Amino acid sequence: MDSHQNEIVRNVKITDCTLRDGGHLNNWTFDRDFVSRVVWALAETNINAIEVGYVSKKECFPADTGIWRFCEEKDVRSIVPADIQSKIAVMGDIGKVGIEQFIPKDESVIDIVRLAFYPGQSKEAIELGHEVLDLGYEVYLNCMGTVCYDEAGLKELMRELFESKISNIVIADSFGSLMPRQVYNLVQLFKKGTGKNIGYHAHNNLEMAFANTIASIEAGAASVDATIYGIGRGAGNLPIEVLLAHLLHFEGVHTNIIPLLEIIESDFVPLREELKWGYNLHYMISGLLKCHPNYASTLLDGYKMDMPSVWANLVEISRKKPVKFDKKLLHDVIEKGKFSNEKKLDSRMRYSNIKVENIDFKAPDYQGRHSGRDFLVLGNGPSLKTDIEKIKKLVKEKDLVVIGANYLHGLIEPDYHAFNNINRFLRYGKFVGTDSKLLIGSYISDQIVRSITDKEYERLPYINTSSEFGIENGVIQSNCGTISVLLIASAIIMGARKIYVAGLDGYKQMNGNKTHFYSETQETPTNLESSSLNEVCSRHLNEIQKYQIENNMEEFRIITKTSYTKHYDGGILK
């Protein structure tokens, strides 16, 4: 290795973003002991800067947001050792932070303030950066959504940065979509165009975080970002331990990696099982198409789309070049029928490796079968297991028709056992009870059903559309978000007088980080994804309630603890 390479590597500064970026996964609710252990381990490893969270206006966030989204001085002081050599950093999002969130540097343990801005916010970021600089802090400007600039916009941005008093600029690969050569060129371009110290922040959607960071260093980056064990929203970030292991190959690089390895083993290995970060297919697609990962996760988990449908919709979304997750844009794409019309069903058939029969949306035989009876719909939230004895008692007392979904673990054998998700049917279809009637969603082929069971089954017909909820000739017209919500509509079709719902806890994760009473093998949604999914399901529940009111029906009631509080009645289970 030549002396020039060694000099470049020795001079690069590393900022750890574990607590700030990792906070996206649990709403910044890390406890103080954990945060203190992280800071200590990083300080012992001689990391240049430790970013402990965000500085934010409290009115911009819900009341249950954790303290590391705000990083008040007293909280930061409580986790910073008195003799620490590493610098303490915080980040502020332009539009969610103001100068009033900062005190003079000589009164604070915080050393570095990083201000993140998207296209169209650069002037505001520079203005606030100058104010923070005047308070005595080191200031970094993080350019988010770099790939969203056109050539003219990029030139204008670099001109503004060149004219500013701020010395440190960070290029953020917000969607994890860049390749090493692109990163190399961007770093060189920003160095020449701004005359500033350039940093790089990688995301791992395409598993390129390590290669891209090395490319940035080779291009002359003054600083790079990483996190312990790669923790971070979505596909995560560059694992700092991997970066340090690489840098140790260069002469003159001295670091003690052992404290990191210890805290990874003791804290981060179990934490990853709980919070679920890292590479997966929909984050890869998001990176490839330069889209915010929440688009893919919402289409998959909220709208139950298959991968070809997700791909088609992300292509359409990417043409609009959105910088952030835009719910309205997603809604507009859905409204245009990109994945809900008959042509889309034909597309499903072309993509599938298994023959899919023509879908017949005729009225189901069970329409009106239990007219005047009361129903219980079972979800799979933790409350189902917690309250199962009370639920069984209610079923017996009221002689309820019971419809369950997915895996029920033998807690109760429903009258109807339903599946709408192919993967869950393949996993749990074999557990359907002998006396339970099987209901199968419209888009699961007979060939798939017969690969799991010889049991007779009935179709659960629905048209996956974005229009407001309705029922026409026994066919559900809506995308109902989750199978539990879909089954409320099915109970209406069967003639239900009253509908009780248990185990529909919601995606706000009422019981720790669990959305199911059992260990679900599919990806657990992040905090941000959960909020989006919760909103989708809440909208569908409200539409069903509206339908019941308009048709003079008694409104359904959720009888176990739930985040859908509008529909909750806690006095029914005794």
SESETI-64677 format. One line per field, with one value per residue (C-alpha): residue number from 1; x, y, z; residue in three letters. Coordinates in nm, 3 decimals. Layout:
REM residues N
numar (NUM  ...) $
xx (X  ...) $
yy (Y  ...) $
zz (Z  ...) $
semar (ALA  ...) $
REM end
This chain:
REM residues 574
numar (1  2  3  4  5  6  7  8  9  10  11  12  13  14  15  16  17  18  19  20  21  22  23  24  25  26  27  28  29  30  31  32  33  34  35  36  37  38  39  40  41  42  43  44  45  46  47  48  49  50  51  52  53  54  55  56  57  58  59  60  61  62  63  64  65  66  67  68  69  70  71  72  73  74  75  76  77  78  79  80  81  82  83  84  85  86  87  88  89  90  91  92  93  94  95  96  97  98  99  100  101  102  103  104  105  106  107  108  109  110  111  112  113  114  115  116  117  118  119  120  121  122  123  124  125  126  127  128  129  130  131  132  133  134  135  136  137  138  139  140  141  142  143  144  145  146  147  148  149  150  151  152  153  154  155  156  157  158  159  160  161  162  163  164  165  166  167  168  169  170  171  172  173  174  175  176  177  178  179  180  181  182  183  184  185  186  187  188  189  190  191  192  193  194  195  196  197  198  199  200  201  202  203  204  205  206  207  208  209  210  211  212  213  214  215  216  217  218  219  220  221  222  223  224  225  226  227  228  229  230  231  232  233  234  235  236  237  238  239  240  241  242  243  244  245  246  247  248  249  250  251  252  253  254  255  256  257  258  259  260  261  262  263  264  265  266  267  268  269  270  271  272  273  274  275  276  277  278  279  280  281  282  283  284  285  286  287  288  289  290  291  292  293  294  295  296  297  298  299  300  301  302  303  304  305  306  307  308  309  310  311  312  313  314  315  316  317  318  319  320  321  322  323  324  325  326  327  328  329  330  331  332  333  334  335  336  337  338  339  340  341  342  343  344  345  346  347  348  349  350  351  352  353  354  355  356  357  358  359  360  361  362  363  364  365  366  367  368  369  370  371  372  373  374  375  376  377  378  379  380  381  382  383  384  385  386  387  388  389  390  391  392  393  394  395  396  397  398  399  400  401  402  403  404  405  406  407  408  409  410  411  412  413  414  415  416  417  418  419  420  421  422  423  424  425  426  427  428  429  430  431  432  433  434  435  436  437  438  439  440  441  442  443  444  445  446  447  448  449  450  451  452  453  454  455  456  457  458  459  460  461  462  463  464  465  466  467  468  469  470  471  472  473  474  475  476  477  478  479  480  481  482  483  484  485  486  487  488  489  490  491  492  493  494  495  496  497  498  499  500  501  502  503  504  505  506  507  508  509  510  511  512  513  514  515  516  517  518  519  520  521  522  523  524  525  526  527  528  529  530  531  532  533  534  535  536  537  538  539  540  541  542  543  544  545  546  547  548  549  550  551  552  553  554  555  556  557  558  559  560  561  562  563  564  565  566  567  568  569  570  571  572  573  574) $
xx (0.000  0.150  0.211  -0.056  -0.328  -0.212  -0.227  -0.583  -0.702  -0.528  -0.695  -1.053  -1.288  -1.561  -1.898  -2.107  -2.484  -2.603  -2.832  -2.966  -3.025  -3.111  -3.372  -3.592  -3.660  -3.795  -3.905  -3.582  -3.679  -3.341  -3.298  -3.020  -2.815  -2.806  -2.714  -2.439  -2.293  -2.297  -2.124  -1.862  -1.786  -1.749  -1.533  -1.306  -1.277  -1.149  -1.435  -1.407  -1.773  -2.074  -2.415  -2.653  -2.979  -3.179  -3.253  -3.616  -3.918  -4.143  -4.459  -4.348  -4.375  -4.628  -4.615  -4.479  -4.163  -3.845  -3.606  -3.329  -3.544  -3.501  -3.162  -3.216  -2.895  -2.976  -3.036  -2.719  -2.512  -2.646  -2.484  -2.156  -1.848  -1.661  -1.328  -1.458  -1.224  -1.480  -1.692  -2.067  -2.292  -2.663  -2.868  -3.157  -3.402  -3.468  -3.833  -3.837  -3.566  -3.494  -3.224  -3.429  -3.335  -2.968  -2.783  -2.435  -2.162  -1.974  -2.280  -2.323  -2.151  -2.253  -1.973  -2.116  -2.454  -2.547  -2.839  -3.015  -3.192  -3.366  -3.377  -3.550  -3.433  -3.069  -3.110  -3.296  -3.028  -2.743  -2.918  -2.976  -2.625  -2.476  -2.679  -2.565  -2.207  -2.227  -2.316  -1.978  -2.061  -1.900  -2.166  -2.218  -2.478  -2.616  -2.740  -3.028  -3.170  -2.863  -2.979  -3.290  -3.097  -3.069  -2.748  -2.867  -2.993  -2.666  -2.462  -2.683  -2.652  -2.272  -2.264  -2.470  -2.249  -1.934  -2.057  -2.157  -1.937  -1.993  -1.687  -1.832  -2.075  -2.206  -2.344  -2.622  -2.718  -3.073  -3.222  -2.913  -2.918  -2.564  -2.279  -1.906  -1.813  -2.102  -1.998  -1.637  -1.744  -1.988  -1.728  -1.478  -1.745  -1.851  -1.488  -1.412  -1.749  -1.776  -1.419  -1.538  -1.461  -1.685  -1.833  -2.038  -2.333  -2.423  -2.737  -2.724  -3.027  -2.812  -2.548  -2.313  -2.259  -1.906  -1.791  -1.938  -1.775  -1.434  -1.490  -1.569  -1.248  -1.044  -1.203  -1.082  -1.379  -1.284  -1.543  -1.765  -2.061  -2.131  -2.332  -2.276  -2.380  -2.525  -2.830  -3.054  -3.387  -3.476  -3.176  -2.950  -2.611  -2.246  -2.142  -1.874  -1.693  -1.649  -1.512  -1.267  -1.152  -1.071  -0.890  -0.671  -0.492  -0.343  -0.027  -0.076  -0.438  -0.485  -0.816  -0.939  -1.219  -1.275  -1.531  -1.743  -1.731  -1.836  -2.137  -2.243  -2.249  -2.421  -2.668  -2.692  -2.732  -3.051  -3.158  -3.151  -3.390  -3.623  -3.603  -3.536  -3.302  -3.087  -3.104  -3.425  -3.592  -3.820  -3.539  -3.330  -3.606  -3.640  -3.269  -3.264  -3.552  -3.433  -3.749  -3.801  -3.827  -4.164  -4.329  -4.229  -4.307  -4.651  -4.739  -4.625  -4.756  -5.039  -5.181  -5.063  -4.910  -4.689  -4.338  -4.425  -4.702  -4.467  -4.210  -4.467  -4.589  -4.243  -4.147  -4.446  -4.360  -3.991  -4.086  -4.214  -3.873  -4.013  -3.755  -3.948  -4.222  -4.533  -4.863  -5.056  -4.836  -4.885  -5.260  -5.263  -5.083  -5.334  -5.626  -5.509  -5.561  -5.199  -5.250  -5.622  -5.780  -5.827  -5.512  -5.316  -5.469  -5.352  -5.005  -5.013  -5.080  -4.791  -4.544  -4.644  -4.454  -4.771  -5.074  -5.342  -5.700  -5.931  -6.075  -6.451  -6.605  -6.942  -7.144  -7.017  -7.239  -7.207  -7.385  -7.659  -7.573  -7.579  -7.833  -7.913  -7.625  -7.354  -6.991  -6.642  -6.351  -6.005  -5.686  -5.338  -5.225  -5.074  -5.406  -5.564  -5.336  -5.353  -5.734  -5.808  -5.995  -6.224  -6.274  -6.373  -6.619  -6.778  -6.808  -6.991  -7.221  -7.328  -7.309  -7.089  -6.990  -6.609  -6.388  -6.012  -5.712  -5.365  -5.193  -5.406  -5.169  -5.456  -5.581  -5.930  -6.083  -6.291  -6.595  -6.413  -6.037  -5.925  -5.612  -5.544  -5.162  -4.993  -4.683  -4.883  -5.109  -4.805  -4.673  -4.988  -5.250  -5.172  -5.283  -5.651  -5.875  -6.081  -6.413  -6.317  -6.440  -6.157  -6.183  -5.927  -5.863  -5.940  -5.578  -5.451  -5.476  -5.634  -5.297  -5.140  -5.427  -5.399  -5.025  -5.106  -5.444  -5.719  -5.975  -6.277  -6.275  -6.479  -6.359  -6.336  -6.409  -6.289  -6.173  -5.848  -5.933  -5.849  -6.208  -6.407  -6.526  -6.840  -7.007  -7.168  -7.350  -7.144  -6.809  -6.596  -6.486  -6.176  -5.826  -5.882  -5.523  -5.512  -5.698  -5.866  -6.017  -6.123  -6.304  -6.515  -6.655  -6.703  -6.907  -7.132  -7.181  -7.269  -7.550  -7.398  -7.616  -7.332  -6.961  -6.701  -6.331  -6.044  -5.670  -5.677  -5.415  -5.294  -4.950  -4.865  -4.730  -4.932  -4.721  -4.358  -4.246  -4.486  -4.758  -4.850  -4.895  -4.651  -4.308  -4.393  -4.135  -4.214  -4.040  -4.148  -4.226  -4.015  -4.169  -4.216  -4.361  -4.590  -4.732  -4.806  -4.963  -5.168  -5.308  -5.399  -5.586  -5.753  -5.889  -6.035  -6.196  -6.353  -6.490  -6.647  -6.802  -6.941  -7.084  -7.257  -7.408  -7.534  -7.695  -7.855  -7.626  -7.483  -7.121  -6.848  -6.660  -6.301  -6.309  -5.934  -5.680  -5.604  -5.448  -5.777  -5.932  -6.228  -6.367  -6.267  -6.516  -6.335  -6.648  -6.750  -6.484  -6.527) $
yy (0.000  0.333  0.620  0.836  0.577  0.541  0.917  0.935  0.656  0.792  1.130  1.013  1.077  0.833  0.941  0.671  0.709  0.405  0.587  0.843  0.620  0.316  0.521  0.506  0.143  0.198  0.562  0.667  0.491  0.334  0.328  0.532  0.229  0.100  0.443  0.480  0.140  0.233  0.566  0.401  0.125  0.376  0.606  0.315  0.234  0.588  0.684  1.051  1.147  0.979  1.096  1.039  1.136  1.425  1.774  1.851  2.065  1.862  1.980  1.797  1.452  1.241  1.241  0.884  0.973  0.882  1.133  1.073  1.241  1.564  1.528  1.785  1.893  1.718  1.387  1.404  1.497  1.192  0.948  1.125  1.033  1.331  1.229  1.135  1.207  1.142  1.436  1.427  1.500  1.553  1.595  1.826  1.788  2.117  2.206  2.021  2.212  2.579  2.786  2.784  2.415  2.510  2.670  2.828  2.568  2.661  2.552  2.219  1.879  1.862  1.942  1.885  1.975  1.813  1.963  1.737  1.896  1.782  1.952  2.286  2.333  2.430  2.803  2.736  2.482  2.725  3.006  2.791  2.645  2.994  3.066  2.741  2.812  3.148  2.961  2.789  2.443  2.255  2.239  1.980  2.005  1.666  1.670  1.421  1.274  1.365  1.150  1.370  1.674  1.741  1.893  2.253  2.190  2.028  2.321  2.568  2.365  2.358  2.732  2.795  2.564  2.727  3.071  2.954  2.973  2.604  2.387  2.034  1.880  1.521  1.340  1.108  0.812  0.841  0.553  0.330  0.350  0.460  0.249  0.291  0.476  0.718  0.778  0.837  1.090  1.266  1.311  1.451  1.676  1.816  1.867  2.071  2.246  2.353  2.370  2.207  1.892  1.621  1.330  1.030  0.849  0.508  0.294  -0.076  -0.136  -0.285  -0.424  -0.153  0.042  -0.094  -0.068  0.281  0.404  0.274  0.450  0.774  0.746  0.680  0.990  1.199  1.204  1.372  1.181  0.874  0.745  0.397  0.220  -0.070  -0.398  -0.192  -0.084  0.165  0.218  -0.031  -0.207  -0.044  0.123  0.035  -0.182  0.017  -0.298  -0.395  -0.052  -0.060  -0.411  -0.285  0.028  -0.175  -0.308  0.036  0.163  0.421  0.331  0.255  0.148  -0.092  -0.295  -0.528  -0.308  -0.303  -0.679  -0.720  -0.490  -0.645  -0.988  -0.874  -0.617  -0.591  -0.956  -0.989  -0.635  -0.726  -1.014  -0.766  -0.465  -0.640  -0.435  -0.534  -0.627  -0.766  -0.775  -0.473  -0.250  -0.372  -0.276  0.063  0.127  0.010  0.242  0.531  0.535  0.581  0.230  0.312  0.293  -0.071  -0.174  -0.009  -0.175  -0.513  -0.505  -0.252  -0.341  -0.705  -0.670  -0.936  -0.844  -0.790  -0.550  -0.368  -0.337  -0.197  0.062  0.168  0.221  0.457  0.632  0.667  0.860  1.137  1.147  1.194  1.296  1.179  0.926  1.097  0.939  1.146  1.031  0.670  0.727  0.888  0.591  0.357  0.569  0.532  0.159  0.063  -0.264  -0.310  -0.348  -0.654  -0.586  -0.608  -0.947  -1.061  -0.936  -1.151  -1.455  -1.384  -1.343  -1.646  -1.971  -2.151  -2.150  -1.918  -1.989  -1.722  -1.555  -1.580  -1.305  -1.468  -1.440  -1.687  -1.974  -1.854  -1.524  -1.494  -1.838  -1.719  -1.440  -1.288  -1.462  -1.281  -1.322  -1.313  -1.230  -1.333  -1.148  -1.266  -0.988  -1.064  -0.982  -1.295  -1.516  -1.292  -1.289  -1.629  -1.769  -1.465  -1.491  -1.860  -1.777  -1.506  -1.746  -2.000  -1.749  -1.576  -1.879  -1.686  -1.785  -1.764  -1.669  -1.694  -1.610  -1.747  -1.924  -1.979  -2.216  -2.435  -2.158  -2.192  -2.384  -2.141  -2.222  -2.066  -2.050  -1.801  -1.719  -1.438  -1.433  -1.708  -1.728  -1.759  -2.022  -2.226  -2.202  -2.245  -2.403  -2.748  -2.635  -2.582  -2.781  -3.077  -2.907  -2.567  -2.464  -2.330  -1.988  -1.899  -1.554  -1.497  -1.476  -1.805  -2.068  -2.411  -2.561  -2.389  -2.493  -2.856  -2.855  -2.810  -2.973  -3.192  -3.016  -2.865  -2.487  -2.184  -1.873  -1.542  -1.318  -0.960  -0.714  -0.549  -0.187  0.149  0.275  0.316  -0.001  -0.166  -0.504  -0.594  -0.928  -1.076  -0.959  -0.721  -0.409  -0.274  -0.347  -0.439  -0.418  -0.728  -1.058  -0.971  -0.658  -0.853  -1.104  -0.834  -0.772  -1.146  -1.165  -0.892  -1.098  -1.406  -1.209  -1.105  -0.913  -0.812  -0.846  -0.866  -0.854  -0.989  -0.983  -0.686  -0.500  -0.275  -0.201  0.038  -0.274  -0.265  -0.541  -0.438  -0.491  -0.776  -0.754  -1.124  -1.344  -1.593  -1.544  -1.428  -1.533  -1.243  -0.910  -0.711  -0.358  -0.072  0.201  0.429  0.146  0.045  0.395  0.391  0.043  0.139  0.436  0.217  -0.036  0.236  0.389  0.054  0.001  0.345  0.269  -0.056  0.128  0.388  0.111  -0.045  0.285  0.364  0.019  0.037  -0.227  -0.243  -0.126  -0.384  -0.357  -0.455  -0.620  -0.659  -0.382  -0.213  0.096  0.144  0.308  0.451  0.098  -0.036  -0.146  -0.264  -0.359  -0.668  -0.915  -0.992) $
zz (0.000  -0.103  0.136  -0.030  0.039  0.398  0.447  0.308  0.535  0.846  0.801  0.741  1.033  1.132  1.269  1.433  1.377  1.575  1.816  1.570  1.266  1.477  1.659  1.349  1.440  1.791  1.794  1.971  2.294  2.377  2.755  2.917  3.024  2.666  2.528  2.790  2.696  2.326  2.388  2.610  2.356  2.073  2.282  2.377  2.006  1.936  1.706  1.610  1.662  1.821  1.702  1.993  1.822  1.680  1.803  1.714  1.787  2.016  1.841  1.526  1.687  1.883  2.261  2.276  2.080  2.270  2.425  2.169  1.902  2.099  2.274  2.545  2.717  3.048  2.871  2.664  2.971  3.152  2.906  2.820  3.029  3.171  3.016  2.670  2.378  2.103  1.993  2.060  1.762  1.701  1.386  1.302  1.014  0.837  0.893  1.227  1.412  1.487  1.652  1.973  2.017  2.076  2.365  2.336  2.280  2.596  2.797  2.614  2.594  2.226  1.983  1.635  1.483  1.153  0.961  0.711  0.417  0.100  -0.242  -0.204  0.157  0.104  0.169  0.495  0.597  0.529  0.715  1.024  0.990  1.012  1.328  1.491  1.383  1.561  1.883  1.864  1.728  1.442  1.170  0.898  0.621  0.515  0.155  0.143  -0.176  -0.376  -0.668  -0.703  -0.829  -1.199  -1.338  -1.301  -0.947  -0.844  -0.978  -0.792  -0.471  -0.494  -0.561  -0.245  -0.039  -0.178  -0.070  0.279  0.591  0.665  0.609  0.622  0.373  0.381  0.076  0.190  -0.029  0.105  -0.096  -0.098  -0.478  -0.565  -0.700  -0.613  -0.932  -0.881  -0.521  -0.624  -0.889  -0.653  -0.381  -0.630  -0.782  -0.443  -0.337  -0.647  -0.664  -0.300  -0.172  0.151  0.349  0.202  0.396  0.288  0.451  0.303  0.314  0.241  0.016  -0.261  -0.019  -0.148  0.176  0.233  -0.130  -0.165  0.156  0.044  -0.291  -0.106  0.098  -0.217  -0.371  -0.077  0.163  0.488  0.692  0.661  0.861  0.996  1.268  1.505  1.340  1.053  1.258  1.080  0.913  0.643  0.495  0.751  0.720  0.689  0.988  1.167  1.274  0.907  0.822  1.114  1.026  0.677  0.796  1.031  0.724  0.665  0.836  1.107  1.183  1.551  1.698  1.962  1.807  2.105  2.291  1.975  1.936  2.299  2.275  1.944  2.108  2.427  2.289  1.914  1.816  2.027  1.932  1.563  1.631  1.799  1.565  1.231  1.016  0.720  0.354  0.208  -0.129  -0.105  0.023  -0.271  -0.516  -0.348  -0.388  -0.747  -0.843  -0.622  -0.409  -0.037  0.119  0.278  -0.065  -0.108  0.249  0.238  -0.094  0.039  0.394  0.375  0.035  0.019  -0.327  -0.480  -0.596  -0.964  -0.858  -0.621  -0.898  -1.146  -0.898  -0.787  -1.150  -1.180  -0.852  -0.944  -1.259  -1.031  -0.855  -0.504  -0.247  0.060  0.131  -0.007  0.095  -0.156  -0.443  -0.338  -0.319  -0.664  -0.818  -0.654  -0.773  -1.131  -1.090  -1.140  -0.956  -0.910  -1.255  -1.471  -1.673  -1.351  -1.277  -1.619  -1.527  -1.216  -1.429  -1.664  -1.381  -1.175  -1.205  -1.103  -1.325  -1.186  -1.283  -1.416  -1.109  -1.088  -0.878  -0.824  -0.505  -0.242  -0.129  0.229  0.155  0.420  0.561  0.924  0.897  1.237  1.420  1.614  1.500  1.644  1.412  1.535  1.452  1.550  1.782  2.126  2.297  2.144  2.351  2.657  2.668  2.517  2.819  2.835  2.459  2.481  2.756  2.540  2.245  2.460  2.629  2.308  2.074  1.832  1.480  1.490  1.193  1.243  1.028  0.964  1.257  1.569  1.752  1.872  2.101  1.955  1.666  1.461  1.251  0.955  0.908  0.642  0.442  0.199  0.195  -0.007  0.212  0.531  0.377  0.271  0.626  0.833  0.607  0.746  1.094  1.002  1.242  1.131  1.203  1.064  0.720  0.504  0.335  0.067  -0.085  -0.450  -0.562  -0.416  -0.689  -0.648  -0.737  -0.436  -0.208  -0.319  -0.253  0.117  0.184  0.040  0.257  0.083  0.077  -0.020  -0.193  -0.011  -0.311  -0.315  -0.579  -0.475  -0.552  -0.398  -0.415  -0.096  0.073  -0.059  -0.107  -0.438  -0.472  -0.190  -0.334  -0.129  -0.319  -0.145  -0.038  0.325  0.445  0.667  0.667  0.998  0.846  0.539  0.760  0.923  0.576  0.527  0.847  0.707  0.391  0.598  0.761  1.093  1.337  1.571  1.501  1.778  1.693  1.908  1.847  1.609  1.811  1.529  1.390  1.672  1.844  2.163  2.322  2.296  1.939  1.863  1.601  1.641  1.948  1.793  1.632  1.281  1.021  0.790  0.841  1.146  1.028  1.156  1.366  1.066  0.855  1.142  1.160  0.786  0.799  1.103  0.914  0.613  0.828  1.031  0.711  0.602  0.944  0.926  0.577  0.699  0.993  0.753  0.534  0.837  0.945  0.594  0.573  0.920  1.066  1.414  1.413  1.479  1.809  1.892  2.235  2.310  2.355  2.025  1.870  1.678  1.983  1.789  1.756  2.099  2.364  2.675  2.864  2.666  2.787  3.155) $
semar (MET  ASP  SER  HIS  GLN  ASN  GLU  ILE  VAL  ARG  ASN  VAL  LYS  ILE  THR  ASP  CYS  THR  LEU  ARG  ASP  GLY  GLY  HIS  LEU  ASN  ASN  TRP  THR  PHE  ASP  ARG  ASP  PHE  VAL  SER  ARG  VAL  VAL  TRP  ALA  LEU  ALA  GLU  THR  ASN  ILE  ASN  ALA  ILE  GLU  VAL  GLY  TYR  VAL  SER  LYS  LYS  GLU  CYS  PHE  PRO  ALA  ASP  THR  GLY  ILE  TRP  ARG  PHE  CYS  GLU  GLU  LYS  ASP  VAL  ARG  SER  ILE  VAL  PRO  ALA  ASP  ILE  GLN  SER  LYS  ILE  ALA  VAL  MET  GLY  ASP  ILE  GLY  LYS  VAL  GLY  ILE  GLU  GLN  PHE  ILE  PRO  LYS  ASP  GLU  SER  VAL  ILE  ASP  ILE  VAL  ARG  LEU  ALA  PHE  TYR  PRO  GLY  GLN  SER  LYS  GLU  ALA  ILE  GLU  LEU  GLY  HIS  GLU  VAL  LEU  ASP  LEU  GLY  TYR  GLU  VAL  TYR  LEU  ASN  CYS  MET  GLY  THR  VAL  CYS  TYR  ASP  GLU  ALA  GLY  LEU  LYS  GLU  LEU  MET  ARG  GLU  LEU  PHE  GLU  SER  LYS  ILE  SER  ASN  ILE  VAL  ILE  ALA  ASP  SER  PHE  GLY  SER  LEU  MET  PRO  ARG  GLN  VAL  TYR  ASN  LEU  VAL  GLN  LEU  PHE  LYS  LYS  GLY  THR  GLY  LYS  ASN  ILE  GLY  TYR  HIS  ALA  HIS  ASN  ASN  LEU  GLU  MET  ALA  PHE  ALA  ASN  THR  ILE  ALA  SER  ILE  GLU  ALA  GLY  ALA  ALA  SER  VAL  ASP  ALA  THR  ILE  TYR  GLY  ILE  GLY  ARG  GLY  ALA  GLY  ASN  LEU  PRO  ILE  GLU  VAL  LEU  LEU  ALA  HIS  LEU  LEU  HIS  PHE  GLU  GLY  VAL  HIS  THR  ASN  ILE  ILE  PRO  LEU  LEU  GLU  ILE  ILE  GLU  SER  ASP  PHE  VAL  PRO  LEU  ARG  GLU  GLU  LEU  LYS  TRP  GLY  TYR  ASN  LEU  HIS  TYR  MET  ILE  SER  GLY  LEU  LEU  LYS  CYS  HIS  PRO  ASN  TYR  ALA  SER  THR  LEU  LEU  ASP  GLY  TYR  LYS  MET  ASP  MET  PRO  SER  VAL  TRP  ALA  ASN  LEU  VAL  GLU  ILE  SER  ARG  LYS  LYS  PRO  VAL  LYS  PHE  ASP  LYS  LYS  LEU  LEU  HIS  ASP  VAL  ILE  GLU  LYS  GLY  LYS  PHE  SER  ASN  GLU  LYS  LYS  LEU  ASP  SER  ARG  MET  ARG  TYR  SER  ASN  ILE  LYS  VAL  GLU  ASN  ILE  ASP  PHE  LYS  ALA  PRO  ASP  TYR  GLN  GLY  ARG  HIS  SER  GLY  ARG  ASP  PHE  LEU  VAL  LEU  GLY  ASN  GLY  PRO  SER  LEU  LYS  THR  ASP  ILE  GLU  LYS  ILE  LYS  LYS  LEU  VAL  LYS  GLU  LYS  ASP  LEU  VAL  VAL  ILE  GLY  ALA  ASN  TYR  LEU  HIS  GLY  LEU  ILE  GLU  PRO  ASP  TYR  HIS  ALA  PHE  ASN  ASN  ILE  ASN  ARG  PHE  LEU  ARG  TYR  GLY  LYS  PHE  VAL  GLY  THR  ASP  SER  LYS  LEU  LEU  ILE  GLY  SER  TYR  ILE  SER  ASP  GLN  ILE  VAL  ARG  SER  ILE  THR  ASP  LYS  GLU  TYR  GLU  ARG  LEU  PRO  TYR  ILE  ASN  THR  SER  SER  GLU  PHE  GLY  ILE  GLU  ASN  GLY  VAL  ILE  GLN  SER  ASN  CYS  GLY  THR  ILE  SER  VAL  LEU  LEU  ILE  ALA  SER  ALA  ILE  ILE  MET  GLY  ALA  ARG  LYS  ILE  TYR  VAL  ALA  GLY  LEU  ASP  GLY  TYR  LYS  GLN  MET  ASN  GLY  ASN  LYS  THR  HIS  PHE  TYR  SER  GLU  THR  GLN  GLU  THR  PRO  THR  ASN  LEU  GLU  SER  SER  SER  LEU  ASN  GLU  VAL  CYS  SER  ARG  HIS  LEU  ASN  GLU  ILE  GLN  LYS  TYR  GLN  ILE  GLU  ASN  ASN  MET  GLU  GLU  PHE  ARG  ILE  ILE  THR  LYS  THR  SER  TYR  THR  LYS  HIS  TYR  ASP  GLY  GLY  ILE  LEU  LYS) $
REM end
